[in-house]
């Protein structure tokens, strides 16, 4: 009997330990190229201010040759937590629940974005996680790289 209890205890501990850790995230929108240059000295200057955001919508924003805006377009946000240099975060504008190029989220001044169709709300300062309910879906994130020029950034996939 003691042996069975010991085995069950060890098994239970293994289940608990293996269930702890990083939450798995799923990307459900189609994979599209992302390659975009931001210059905070030009029309992107609004992104200098922490908390500000800017949308770059496919088909509505002129891009240069070799630049790509992802599936639904890009949503770039300067984090509320930025200090001396902008801390830019980049997301695809498409809602992961709808997974359609035409259904986009809209950023608000409180650091969230809301889907225009399903109404789900995403926290832009917390990696684009949905906050209106529990879910493993989040806004598709893209990498933002700084350059030697403090005003120039690249967004890539």
Secondary structure, 3 states (H helix, E strand, C coil): CHHHHHHHHHHHHHHHHHHCCCCCCECCCCCCCEEEEEECCCCCHHHHCCCCEEEEECCCCCCCCCCEECCCEEEEEECCCCCCCCCEEEEECECCCCCCCCCEEEECCCCEEEECCCCCEEECCCCCEECCCCCCEECCEEEEEECCCCCEEEEEC
